[in-house]
Amino acid sequence: MTLQKGFVDLDTTHQDVRRFRCGKPQMDTFLIRYALKNAELGISKTWVLLEEDKAGKKKFPVAAYYTLAVATVTRETLPINQKELPSYPVPVTLLARLAVSEKYQKKGLGTKTLITALRQAVILKDRGLPSIGVVLDVLDEDALNFYNRFDVFHAFSDNPMRLFVPMQVIQQL
């Protein structure tokens, strides 16, 4: 199977989200039941990478997806020194979801999806969405091991399953 060239906005009229399986039921359920609804409510936005061929199906299968949202953090909770920040909450981009279909796991697609999501966060910042960095809440130990391979994420001291990467670092990727 080949993949389409890039990630596109979620659009279930042409995309088969119902058959997406990544091995983590809560990630499957989010894409199937909540991603489009959250986008319509303005809560988050999901992008998908599709297979090139429908293989006789009416919709393109989803190979991977990621979801971004906005959030805030306080200077005191950040895992790295940010003295120049005010003491009140400041905006960050939340990498709310990232998943790869079981069919494409262990083939580098997780890395591609992560880099694409981080670059999208930079694009949104450049277009005017204030953000000092990206925060992600890690689902489990498998996901934590995946993110730790990149050596750019810093764990929050009060929650090692919550990670942060400054926007300046992302802009250099």
C-alpha positions as CSV (number, residue, x, y, z in Angstrom):
1,M,0.0,0.0,0.0
2,T,1.2,3.5,-0.8
3,L,0.3,6.6,1.1
4,Q,-0.9,10.0,-0.2
5,K,1.7,12.7,-0.1
6,G,0.7,14.7,3.0
7,F,-1.7,15.1,5.9
8,V,-5.1,16.6,5.2
9,D,-8.0,17.9,7.3
10,L,-10.3,15.3,8.7
11,D,-13.3,14.9,6.4
12,T,-15.3,11.7,7.0
13,T,-17.2,12.0,3.7
14,H,-14.1,10.8,1.9
15,Q,-12.1,9.1,4.7
16,D,-12.8,5.8,6.3
17,V,-12.2,6.5,10.0
18,R,-14.4,3.6,11.1
19,R,-11.9,0.9,10.3
20,F,-8.9,2.7,11.9
21,R,-7.1,0.5,14.4
22,C,-3.8,1.4,16.1
23,G,-3.8,-1.0,19.0
24,K,-5.0,1.6,21.6
25,P,-8.8,1.5,21.7
26,Q,-9.1,5.0,23.2
27,M,-7.2,6.4,20.3
28,D,-9.4,4.6,17.8
29,T,-12.5,5.7,19.5
30,F,-11.4,9.3,19.5
31,L,-10.9,9.3,15.7
32,I,-14.1,7.4,15.0
33,R,-16.5,9.2,17.4
34,Y,-15.1,12.5,18.6
35,A,-12.5,14.1,16.3
36,L,-14.9,15.5,13.8
37,K,-17.4,16.6,16.5
38,N,-14.6,18.3,18.4
39,A,-13.5,20.1,15.2
40,E,-17.1,21.3,14.6
41,L,-17.2,22.6,18.2
42,G,-13.9,24.4,17.7
43,I,-12.2,22.3,20.5
44,S,-9.5,20.7,18.4
45,K,-8.5,20.0,14.8
46,T,-7.4,16.6,13.4
47,W,-5.3,15.9,10.3
48,V,-5.1,12.5,8.7
49,L,-2.7,10.7,6.3
50,L,-4.6,8.5,3.9
51,E,-3.7,5.5,1.9
52,E,-3.4,6.2,-1.8
53,D,-5.7,3.5,-3.0
54,K,-9.3,2.9,-1.9
55,A,-9.0,-0.8,-3.0
56,G,-12.5,-0.8,-4.2
57,K,-13.9,0.9,-1.1
58,K,-15.9,4.2,-1.2
59,K,-13.5,6.0,1.2
60,F,-9.8,6.3,1.7
61,P,-8.4,4.3,4.7
62,V,-6.6,6.4,7.4
63,A,-2.9,5.4,8.0
64,A,-2.2,7.9,10.7
65,Y,-3.6,11.0,12.4
66,Y,-2.8,13.7,14.9
67,T,-4.9,16.3,16.7
68,L,-3.9,19.7,17.9
69,A,-5.7,22.0,20.4
70,V,-4.8,25.0,22.6
71,A,-4.1,24.9,26.3
72,T,-2.3,27.0,28.9
73,V,0.4,26.4,31.4
74,T,2.0,28.4,34.2
75,R,5.7,29.3,34.3
76,E,6.0,27.4,37.6
77,T,4.8,24.1,36.1
78,L,7.1,24.2,33.1
79,P,9.9,21.6,33.2
80,I,12.5,24.1,31.9
81,N,13.4,27.6,33.2
82,Q,11.3,30.3,31.6
83,K,11.9,33.3,33.9
84,E,10.9,35.7,31.2
85,L,7.3,34.4,31.2
86,P,4.6,36.1,33.3
87,S,3.3,34.3,36.4
88,Y,-0.2,33.9,34.9
89,P,-1.1,31.1,32.5
90,V,0.5,31.3,29.0
91,P,-0.6,29.6,25.8
92,V,0.7,26.4,24.4
93,T,-0.3,24.1,21.6
94,L,-1.5,20.8,22.9
95,L,-0.7,17.7,20.8
96,A,-3.8,16.0,22.0
97,R,-3.6,12.8,19.9
98,L,-1.2,11.0,17.6
99,A,-1.7,7.5,16.3
100,V,-0.6,5.2,13.5
101,S,-2.6,2.4,12.1
102,E,-1.3,-1.1,13.1
103,K,-0.7,-1.8,9.4
104,Y,1.9,1.0,9.3
105,Q,3.5,0.8,12.7
106,K,7.3,0.2,13.0
107,K,7.9,1.7,9.5
108,G,8.8,5.3,10.5
109,L,5.3,6.7,10.1
110,G,5.1,7.6,13.8
111,T,8.1,9.8,13.4
112,K,6.8,11.4,10.3
113,T,3.5,12.1,12.0
114,L,5.1,13.7,15.0
115,I,7.4,15.9,12.9
116,T,4.4,16.9,10.8
117,A,2.3,17.8,13.9
118,L,5.2,19.8,15.4
119,R,5.7,21.7,12.1
120,Q,1.9,22.4,12.0
121,A,2.2,23.9,15.5
122,V,4.9,26.3,14.2
123,I,2.7,27.2,11.1
124,L,-0.2,28.0,13.4
125,K,2.1,30.1,15.6
126,D,3.4,31.9,12.5
127,R,-0.2,32.6,11.5
128,G,-0.9,34.3,14.8
129,L,-1.9,31.7,17.3
130,P,0.2,32.5,20.4
131,S,2.1,29.5,21.7
132,I,5.4,29.2,23.6
133,G,5.7,25.5,22.9
134,V,3.9,22.1,22.5
135,V,2.6,20.1,25.4
136,L,1.5,16.5,25.2
137,D,0.0,14.1,27.7
138,V,1.5,10.7,27.1
139,L,-0.9,7.8,26.9
140,D,1.3,5.1,28.3
141,E,4.8,3.8,28.7
142,D,5.0,2.7,25.0
143,A,4.2,6.2,23.9
144,L,6.6,7.7,26.5
145,N,9.5,5.6,25.1
146,F,8.6,6.7,21.6
147,Y,8.7,10.5,22.5
148,N,11.9,10.1,24.6
149,R,13.8,8.8,21.6
150,F,13.7,12.4,20.1
151,D,15.6,14.0,23.0
152,V,13.7,17.3,22.7
153,F,10.9,16.7,25.2
154,H,11.1,17.7,28.8
155,A,8.9,16.0,31.4
156,F,6.9,18.1,33.8
157,S,8.2,17.6,37.3
158,D,4.8,17.0,38.8
159,N,3.8,14.6,36.0
160,P,6.4,12.6,34.1
161,M,3.7,11.6,31.5
162,R,3.3,15.2,30.5
163,L,5.9,16.5,28.1
164,F,6.9,20.0,26.8
165,V,9.1,21.2,24.0
166,P,9.7,24.9,23.5
167,M,8.7,26.5,20.2
168,Q,12.2,27.6,19.5
169,V,13.4,24.0,19.5
170,I,10.6,23.0,17.2
171,Q,11.4,25.8,14.8
172,Q,14.9,24.3,14.4
173,L,13.6,20.8,13.3
